[in-house]
Amino acid sequence: MLAWPTLERIPLFADLAVSPHGISIALGILVGLSMLQRRAGRHGIGARPGQDTEALLSALGLRLIVGGIIGARLFYVLNQLDVYATQPLRALAIWEGGLTLLGGIVGGILLALPLVRRERLDLPRLGDAAGPGLAVGIAIGRLGDLAIGEHLGPPTTSPFGWRCTGRLYDTATNSLRLTDPLPPTSYPTGATPAHGCFDVAVHQTALYDTLAMALLAALLLGLERRTRWPGLLATVTIGWYALFRLLDDVLRADRRWAGLTASQWTALAVLAGLTVALARWQPWRATSPAAAADEDPPGEPTPRRGDRDSDADD
């Protein structure tokens, strides 16, 4: 059995406290965007002649952040309409918590698409450049879920079962309170991880998500060093995470419609769309796939592997 202390808030002074979850999300976004910017040139992503590539990538990053926040909150509110129906203004109270990862990804992409189209960026190559950073960013963001004890599943006797210990943040008194162990009827006021994890080991789906994203990042970084067709890394990223969420949400104690969570329905839609797109465009038929480690600049022909020097792929 695994066990570590939970921490809802980090008290600073007076009534001010910060969430370790929010810190990890912000750090994950920054690291993910930094990886995208470093990989853009390698994948042939740049501004048109006479334009500032760095400014373009900064504008793209800003749209991803703003769209991600809007989408993450909107998807959460839509999933909790009965809660916000009587108090619609609370939907804007993002500081109270309530974000969905898939909503953030969708929102970021939708807000960035107009800029991508206007600047005529190659979408498959842009997806390849973004894939590793997205996987690493999600893994870092999930560390916050592990810190606060979020996304817990049913009890389990598996060696990967997790029991929460330590202290919880009491929103009524703005203080930390010892909760190891604590009867199920005595959880601190306002404490969210009241799933009984102090008394029994449960599935920690955020841990599974973190491990899955770490494996995905390693796979993408390996594929990036090999010759491939444009869009392969993006395809692997989308397919891997959609399929994982389809399976992982079986263990989540989330609301369900027709037996599936909102994330599972979204994942099914994404997988269906990805399948149709691949069947229609068949990108693996491209005659000049991009080399992973040292891709040629846009506009220059990619030499055949037989024409390369013997140490070109070192």
N, C-alpha and C positions, 0 to 999 in steps of 0.2 A: 504494500500500500504506500502511496505517495502522500506527503503532507507538507504544507507550508502555511505560514500566517497570511491572512488576508488584510488588506489595507484599503478601505474605501476612500479616504481623504487624507491628505497630508496637511495638518493644521500649521498655519504660518503665524498669524497674530490676530487677536480679537475674533471676529466672525469669519475671517478670511481663511479659506482652505483650498487646496488644489487637488485635482484628481490624478493619480498615477496613470489612469486609463487615458485621460486627455493628453498627458505628457507623452505617452508611448505612441499615440496616434499621430501627434505632431512630429515626433522624431521619425516615425515610419514614412510620413509624407515627404519630409525633407530628404531623407536618405534615398527614397525611391526616385524623386525628381532629380537628385544629383546624379544617380546612376543613369537615368535617361539622358541627361545633358552630356555626360561623358561618352555615351555610346552613340549619340546621334550621328556624328561624323563618320564613325566606323560603318554605320549602316546606310550611308549615303543620304542622310537627312540634313538639309540645309536650306537657307533662304535663296531666293532667286538672285541672279547677278545684280550687284549694286545694293543689296539689302544686308542688314546686320543679322547674322545667324544667331548670335547670342541674345539679342533683343527678341527675336522670334521665339526662341525656346523659352525665354522668361515669360513672354505673353502666353505661350501655350501652357506653361506650368501654372500660371495664375488662374487660367480658365479651368484647369483640372482641379485645382484646390477649391475654387468657389463652387463649381458645378458639383464637386464631390460632397461638399458640406450640404448644399441644397438637396441633392439627391438622397443622401444618407438620412437626412431629417424627414424628407417628404415620404420616403418609403416606410419609415418607422411610424409616422403619423397615420398613414393609410392603413397600416397593420393594426393600429389602435384607435380606429375611428370612434368606437363606442366610448372611449375614455375622453377624447377631445371634442366630441359632439356638443357637450354642454358647456365647455370652456375652450372655444376655438383659439383664443389668444395664447393659450398655453402651448400651442403648437410652435410658437416662436421662441419659447423658453428653452433654447438648446442647452443652456447651462445646467438644466435639471437632468440632463442625460437623455439618451434615446437616439441612437444612430444605427443604421444598418449598412454593413459593408458592401453588399451587392448594389444597394441603392446608391452608395457613394461612387462606385465604379461606373455605373450607368450614367449618373448625373455628370460626372467629370467628362466622360466620352461625348455625351450629347452637347455640352457647352463648348468643347474643344473642336467639334467637327466643322462648324462654320469657318474657323480660322484655318483648319487643315485644308478645306476645299478652296478657300480664297488664295492661300499660298501654294496650292497645287502640290502639297506634300504627298509622298507615296505612302498610302495608309498601311499596306502590309509591312513595309520596311520600318515605319514608325512604330507599329505594333511589336516588331522584333526588338527594336531598341528599348521599348518600354517594358517588355516582359520580365527580365531579371529584376529590375527595380521594383516592379509591382509585387513580385513574389517576396522579395526581401522586406519591402515596406509592410506587407500584410503580416509577415512573421514578427516584425518588431512591434506592430500595433497590437498583436495578440498577447504580447507580454503584459500589457495593461489589463487585459481580461483575466490573466492568471493572477495578477496582483490583487484584483478586487473580488475574485471568485465568481466570475460571470460565466454564462452559457453552460450551466451544469445539466447533467442528464440524470437518469435514474440510478438507484443504488446498484453496486456491482461488487463481485468478489474477485474481479480481475486484478492482476498485479499492478495494472495501470490505474486502478481506482484511487481516488483522491479524497482526503479529508481535510477540511479547512481548520486552521488553528489560529491562535494569537488574538488580535484585537480587531474590532470593527469601529467604524466612525459613526458616532451617534449624532444625527442631524438635529436632534432636539436640544442637545447641550453643547454642540460643537466641540466634542472631545472624543478621545479614544477610550474604549471600554474593554476590559478583559472579557474574553468569551471562550475560554478553553478549560473545561467543556461548559456548555450552556444548554439548559433544557429547551426544547423546541418552542415552548410558550413564553420564553423570556428573552427573545432576541431584542437587541437595542432598537429604540424607536427610529424608523427611517432606514434601517439596514436592509439592503437589497438582497444579499445572497442568503435568504432564509429558506434554503432548500433542504435543510436537515443535514448539511455536509459537516456540521460539527459533531454529529453523533454517528454517522455512517459514511462509508466510502462511496463516492458517486463517480460517474463518468465525467471527466473534465474535457469537454469537446474543444475548448479553446487550446488545450495542450495538443490534441490531435491535429488541429488546424495549424498550429505553429510548426509541428514536425513535418506535416505535409508540404507546407510552403518552403521549409528549409530544403527538403528533397527536390521540390520543383526548381528552386533557385540553382541548386547544384546541377540538375539536369540541363537547364537552360544555358548555364555558363559553359557546360561541356559541349552542347550543340553549337554554341556560338563560335567555337574554334574549328568547326568543320564546314566544308562546303555544303550548302543547303539551298532550297528554293525560298524566295522571298515570302515571308509570312509564316514560315514553319514555327518559329519561336512564338509568334502571336497565337497560332493555332494550338500549340501545346499548352500555352498558358491558359487560354480560355477553356479548352476542353478539360484540362486537368482540374482546374478549380471548380468548374460547373459540376463535373462528375463527383468530385470530392464532397461538395456541399449537398448534392443529392443523397449521398450515402451518410454523411456525418449528421445531417439534420434528423435522421431517424432517431438519434439519441437525445436530441434537444427537446426541452420542455417548452416549446413555443406553440403558439396558436396554429390550428390546422384547418384547412378547407378541403373537403373531400379526401381527408386522410393525409394531406401533404401540407408542409409549412409554406409560407409565402416565398421563402428562399428556394425551396424545392421546385415550386412552380416556375420561378424565375430561371432556375438552372435548367429545367426542362426546355423552356422557351429558347434559352441561349444555345443549348446543344442542338435543338432542331434548326435554328437559324444558321449555326456553324456548319451543320451537315449539308443544308441546301446550298450555302455559299461555296463550300468545297466542291460539291457535285457540279455546280454551274461553272465555276472559273477554273477548276483543276490547276492550281498554281504550280504544282510539281512538274507540269509540262513546260515550264519556262525554259527557254533555250540557253539562257545565260544566268544561272543561279549565282547569288552573291557569295563570295568567299567570306568566311566568318572572321578570321583573325585580322586580315588586312585587305579590306574590301576596296576595290578601285573606285576613284571618284566618279560621281554621276557624269554621264556623257562619254566616258571612256570605255572601250570594249573590254570585257573580261577575258583574259587569255585562257586558252584551254589548259587543262592540267598537264597535258603532255608538253606544253610549251614553257612551263615554269622551270626555274632553276631548281636544282635538287634540294636546296636548303630553304626554299621559299616558304614552306609551311612550318618551319622550326619555331 
